Amino acid sequence: MILYIILLFGVAVGFGLFLTVMGVRYQRGSMALGLTHAGIAIVALAMLTVQIFREATIHMFYNDAAILFVMAMAGGLVLLALRKGTEAPPMVVVGIHAVMALVALLLLIVGYTHH
């Protein structure tokens, strides 16, 4: 199941990368793409939470990844709050959001490969 979660987060990263390119290159965003990005990430995080609570053993990589994903999701809510029309949000906040999510994804991958 973790592999599917990693793939879902990978798809969310792809949408996020596309949104970042739109923000940097064209100075605008897309609410529909942003909500799709968020929806996929929420589903993946819910699946990760279920997986963490189902396992009999504690897997610190998965737990740490889940905490970072929650923090990244909070950053995403800040980005949504800072949104003004079709204008792109501040790229510094986008960068912080992206770094947290990518580190969480890497922790998830490391945990999967060392399980």
Rosetta blueprint (number, residue, H / E / L):
1 M L
2 I H
3 L H
4 Y H
5 I H
6 I H
7 L H
8 L H
9 F H
10 G H
11 V H
12 A H
13 V H
14 G H
15 F H
16 G H
17 L H
18 F H
19 L H
20 T H
21 V H
22 M H
23 G H
24 V H
25 R H
26 Y H
27 Q L
28 R E
29 G L
30 S L
31 M H
32 A H
33 L H
34 G H
35 L H
36 T H
37 H H
38 A H
39 G H
40 I H
41 A H
42 I H
43 V H
44 A H
45 L H
46 A H
47 M H
48 L H
49 T H
50 V H
51 Q H
52 I H
53 F H
54 R H
55 E L
56 A L
57 T L
58 I L
59 H L
60 M H
61 F H
62 Y H
63 N H
64 D H
65 A H
66 A H
67 I H
68 L H
69 F H
70 V H
71 M H
72 A H
73 M H
74 A H
75 G H
76 G H
77 L H
78 V H
79 L H
80 L H
81 A H
82 L H
83 R L
84 K L
85 G L
86 T L
87 E E
88 A L
89 P L
90 P L
91 M H
92 V H
93 V H
94 V H
95 G H
96 I H
97 H H
98 A H
99 V H
100 M H
101 A H
102 L H
103 V H
104 A H
105 L H
106 L H
107 L H
108 L H
109 I H
110 V H
111 G H
112 Y H
113 T H
114 H L
115 H L
